[in-house]
Amino acid sequence: MASKAQIVDGWQYLKTLTPYRLWNAARIFVTYHISKRTKKNYHAGYPISISLEPTTSCNLRCPECPSGLRAFSRPIGMLETELNKNIIDQLHKELTYITYYFQGEPYLNKDFTDMVGYASRHNIYTATSTNAHYLTDANCKKTIESGLSRLIISIDGVKQESYGKYRIGGNLDKVIDGTKNMVKWKKATGSKTPFIIWQFIVFGHNEGEIEEIRQLAKEVGVDHLALKTAQIYNFEAGSDLMPKDPKYARYEKTGLTYKIKNGLLSHCWRMWQGCVITWDGKVVPCCFDKDATYRLGELEKMTFRTIWHGEEYNRFRRLILRSRSNIDICKNCTEGTKVWG
């Protein structure tokens, strides 16, 4: 049964659904299912949701993250307020949801909350994901004032030893204190937002702490605890990061190697309803293209609408309908797998 906080959060999203946005969503939904059935690319409408990347910089060194590994082939940088404004000005009539996250730590961008505020003023549901090391009084106050709808906080352990095994360079006490700070500011201002989620990635070294993290989440006062499967880059050979309980694993062993549980069916809702825009305005298919390999257009050179219905995007959609298994970014994708929490 949904909690009171979840009902409030759901209502925050429902308030974004204007008649025109619903009409746009219906067009996306219908053309996606026609394309899925016929294996031919039909597409009408514009994105329902997008991800915008505030920065590629990060203070931590997580071993399965390009930001943490400092392993990008693309430039490191910060999303500028003018590009954020330009994107929202082009898409706000259709757009209902912006995730201000792709790679990096959003709060390292000094203009992050201002950019969220611009989206909120256009009645768009906004979300972000943070490692919570920068949830100072000033940032918590700015976050509340920005109207941020959802705040996802990464916390992968109840002890520093287990937390720090993956969140290398991180401090668990800072995460807990930062969360408490946001809970405090939310109560002090009487704000209904943000909906505060603790996200716990289940690894082999922390899967025994699930009951403890549930208890700690209640004590701290977060609105929801979400358990997430771990993404491993070279998963075929296995990894000690993989949990032993198959319920919490993204992969399963077949013979001597591992494969993702997702069957990689040749269709993908994400290609019809949304996309990712990097800090420097590159439009890429989804969040699994972490190094922005599949660049479908650049906002420096053309409008979003030209990119969205352009030949390069349509070519990629046709490729998805033909065979996702031949696209490298799809091989580690959770599209179609069970979501649980």
Salt bridges, closest charged atoms under 4 A:
ASP9 OD2 - ARG150 NH2 2.53
GLU53 OE2 - ARG74 NH2 2.79
ASP89 OD2 - LYS85 NZ 3.00
GLU94 OE1 - ARG305 NH2 2.92
ASP111 OD2 - LYS110 NZ 3.23
ASP137 OD1 - LYS184 NZ 3.27
GLU145 OE2 - LYS141 NZ 2.68
ASP156 OD2 - ARG167 NE 2.60
GLU209 OE2 - LYS159 NZ 3.76
GLU211 OE2 - ARG214 NH1 2.65
GLU212 OE1 - LYS159 NZ 3.75
ASP223 OD2 - LYS186 NZ 2.78
GLU252 OE2 - LYS259 NZ 3.98
ASP280 OD2 - LYS282 NZ 3.19
GLU298 OE1 - LYS301 NZ 3.89
GLU311 OE2 - ARG318 NH2 2.47
GLU312 OE2 - ARG315 NH2 2.95
GLU335 OE1 - ARG270 NE 3.21
